[in-house]
Each structure stands twice: as C-alpha cells, then as structure tokens.
Amino acid sequence: MLHRVDPFGLARNRLPTGATAQLWVHPRQLPARTLTGAYPRHHHDGPTADAVRGSADLRDVREYVPGDEVRHLHWKATARTGRLMVRDLADPQQPRLTLLLDTRPHALSADGFEEAVDLAASLLAASARAGHHSRLVTSGGRDLRTPGGVRAARLLLDELCELRQDGQRGGALVPEPLSAGRTAGGGLVVVTAGAAQLAALRHRFSPIVVLDLTAAGTPAALPGVRILGADSAAQAVHRWNEVLG
C-alpha cells in the first residue's frame, strides 16, 4: 500500500500495489522408509472393483470410447461383438499406501496432533516421491488420492498444511470413504490414538500398521494389525523404519 501526502498535509491518497501470494509452510518431514510390500490382491477371474490403471495386466474388456488408445483394441472381442472393444489394463503389482489420519477433537492433544501431522507428512512424502500411489484420508472425511511423484508429494503436503482437528467428539475414526468405499488394496497406515475401530478393514488392506502416538510402550494388540506405540513423530518414524528394515 502506497501512501501519498501533500507537503501541507491537506490531501492524502492510498494506492494498492503489488500482488499477494499464498505461502505454504509444510510440516516437518523425517527420513522414512517406503512400504514396498503393499500390493492389492487382484489376481482372480472377472473384473475388479479397484481402478488403478496404467500397466499390462488385463483388468477387463470393454467397449471403445473416444480417447482410448487404438493399440489397446481387442480384435477377437471386436469380431465377436461387432463393436470396437478395448483391453482395460491395470497394474495390480504397484505399491500403494493409504494413510488415515485421526483428526477427531480430543483424540490427540494439540501438540500430539502436530506430531501426527509431521508423521503423516514423513510417510506420505516418502511414498509419493518413490512413485507409489499415495492416498491421504482423515477421520473428518477428507480424501486425497495421488498417482505418486514429486508433484504428488507437494499436493499431499499442501493438504496437510490445512488440516485441523474436526468432527464431533467421540465420532468414528474410520470415515465413509474407507468404511463404505468399494476400492481397497495396498497398505494402510493409521496415525491415531487407538486401533479399536479398525477390525472391519482387515480384509481390505494388507498390511495394516497403526502408529499410536499416545502409547510409548506396548499398546494393546489387535489381530491382523501391527501396532507401534510412540510419543513423538521422530520416535514413530524410528520404529517404522526398524519394522521395515
């Protein structure tokens, strides 16, 4: 803002100048290993509900739509149906990571929530930069899916900058995108204060790792779920790296 005043102080003028820009202050990122063993289990007959595409595994044969690559035409199906048919390809062996961040009020203290965001940033950024499909879900209902890469890591970090503790006190940890969604597969990491509500997800993700930031010792066990207790993001990442070797 420019201010102009005449020598006698009789007239004043203000002139807006310049431009504003949004500055993102990303959460702290700690060196974390990537979850390379998380593969969706798709090798079965018939179409799958998971729509990760881009490789050479035949997912289904469907009718051609404008924009499909001609090299994917399935000539036998085209001759049989009399319509142009294409191969719908997927990559079931591509590592994928879904991270569920507990944003419920009072689940974590204010300082604990900041540690949780730093932990989520460390794991998601490492996964995305390794080229893995990475997804951020919060108990408040946010759901951001990325295909992996440096730009995807930046999008995830930008999203984490805006997160606040939200929702109703005592609300559900697992939001509808995870509890009712059709897509699953890959590894699931949960940053929370407890794992009691995760039993229903055990058949949809593998492995499932819970990072409990309220249990520095040995937290209660849950069959099919690996629970790591820690009291800070740094300790949680250290334990995570130890487990992944």
Helices and strands as residue ranges (DSSP letters): E 2-5, E 12-15, E 53-63, G 70-72, H 75-81, E 85-90, E 96-101, H 110-129, E 133-138, E 143-146, H 150-161, H 176-179, E 187-192, G 199-201, E 208-212, E 226-229, H 233-244
